Amino acid sequence: MPQLGESMAEATIVAIKVQPGEKVSADQEIIEVETDKAVMGVTTPCAGEIAKIDAEVKGTYAVGAILGYVEASDADAARFQKRAPQPPKGDVAKEIPGREEESAKAVPTQNGSGSHFQVDETALPSVATGSHFQVDQSGVLPVPAGTKGAGYLSPRVRARMAELQLTQADLAGIAGTGNAGRVTIKDLETFLGGIEGQTAEKPSAIRTGVADAMRRSWTRPLATVGVSVCLDPVLQDRAKRDPKPGPALYALRALAVALAEQPNAAARLIGGRAIRSESIDVGVAVEAQDGIMVPVVRDADKTSLADLTTRYAELVDLARRRRLTTEQTAGGIASVSNFGTFGLDWGTPIPLPDQTLLLGLGAGKKAPVWSEEKQQFLPATQAELTLSFDHRSLDGGGAGRLLQRIVELLADPSKL
Amino acid sequence: MSVTYLEAIREAQTKLLRDDDRVFIYGQDIAGKFGGAFKATKGLAEQFPGRVLNTPISEDAMVGTAIGAAMEGMRPIVEMQFADFSSIALNQILNNAGTQYWRTNTSCSITVRLPSGGTKGSGPFHSQSMEGIYSHYPGLVVVTPATVEDAYTMLIDAVAIDDPVIYCEHKYLYYHLKAEALPTEKLPIGKARVVRPGRDLSIVTNSAMVHEALAVAQQFSAEGIEIEVVDLRSIKPLDTETVLASVARTGKLLCVGEAFPWGGVTAEVIARVTTEGFHLLDAAPARINAKDTPIPYHPNLWTEHRPNAKTIAAKARQVLAE
């Protein structure tokens, strides 16, 4: 398996185009493989005859693995400078750098029978001399040279964090003084001592809950895209309705309808599986005292805006009074945040940790919009619509298509 | 008045012979004018006739005889000329003395004195530290006094113990170490002692290395780094509690031993701290021992062979920099 790309570690066989016994020319594509990036061809190292194919279709092989053999004449082999692969190095342990304590270098002495060993314990570790990364080519696990580096948490620091229920995010404010800037136990205690004298109060349960959810969510690669939307159709439609749905509910309903058409957009990636929910239940972020509550509107794709309005109002009211039950907040697949109510135009809100998507709605503002038809600027109520997403599950294209569809739906709100 | 480490051993034996009829001392050339290779029994044969006895040059026979005497209710002290030669008596010490209580429910209250550790020019057969070997075997108590006071009180306690006790006295300390007077207080066998308090690093050590560690601690103190030094005193039983308490204060551990590096006391201490106190460690524990070769004769080589203040300091810096 050749290295077909810089970051390629392994590839899966898609097709094998030759049979044993078949004549091949140099650089002929004989195997098709798929990496995490693309489908690519494996070519012959030199001309000859296919002797054997070890690889199997759908099998995944690491770079350097043997996929098969080409029998070549000595002249061909020499011309292309291909040799049989070296057998793995036998004594890997000797290759490990920096084992000082037990690393006593055993050196056979040159005298007499040569069966005595001289041990030199004064040898200092040879690690951390260069800034480049060394990759062990022998196929075994690389062995870290020691417990060093800014990210290293000693057993003591870990135990103390566990005791105080601290997370790594809590340590962000500590500039470590240890090796390569690691946070030592003394740094931690000094930090804790420093905040001891400051005003501290126990955060409310809701604050703690939000903090925990945001910290967990932030472990993912989150991205946000945005687009302008004209709210005038929504405002006109709203005026005709009774009871009157809020702009956030229009957004919620549009999101649900769009997700019913593009359900993969809300899939959650867990391990090697994309998990998709059976029903499209969408949450809405509601500011309550000292935190955020997210009640969930069930089957928002199957219920018309008119039917949703009363239920939605009840949920929001319960949320504001913090009277929601666990059932009323569980199981959403995406949520809506109307940060426009705070006068904000744009934001990059963080999706809930068990959700992939969060649709944000900015404040509506009168703005001049160019009209192609009339060849002039016309006043319109514009708002920014944002979509924050887990980039593992969704890309800019998928997020953009979902967002464009929502814009389309909001342009014709009477159908929602 | 001042008392050397060696004099404290002689004084302890004098007191034991005076206070307890069951005590006698058994060793090569210890009676008469010679008074033992290091004069630890000088004058005692005259003072206590018939109770300080010369033996044949057979460590095996010496310990065997002492075990028999102990069975008959005596409390013999066996003096080995050098710890190194106690290996000739290993069968008697490990197989007979060590197991006796468990086999027969009778006590085996012998004390074997091992003049241990290195001095300049003593070479491979007169310099070794054997405490690790003896501690490995069940049924033995092993002590390594590092101070004049401990040399005195631990020898008296060793004789009082019903089990066989290996008493490792360090030859380098015989004349180098002095105290004002004999002690009036004691710490029992089985307890380690914090000989210097600190907050940045624990050096856990024993015997002559305690003094090397103290020199290092002194040197670091000038830089504002406070090293805590723990003298194990008793190797078996080992006072894990005091060691863990020290690591709890400092978060970092360096074990120093004069014995060879394979296994032994430093390895045992680190094994205990990492298994029972992993959560206390803010850096990987380190240890420094003699080199894994026979002990050289040449004074310069000998100085480099065993841990010394310089090499301990270098290792301490490594651990402190973690």
Interface residues (C-beta under 8 A of the other chain):
Chain A: E101 A104 Q118 V119 E121 G146 T147 K148 S154 P155 R156 V157 R158 A159 G178 N179 T184 I185 K186
Chain B: G251 P261 F278 H279 L280 L281 D282 A283 A284 A286 R287 K291 D292 T293 A321 E322
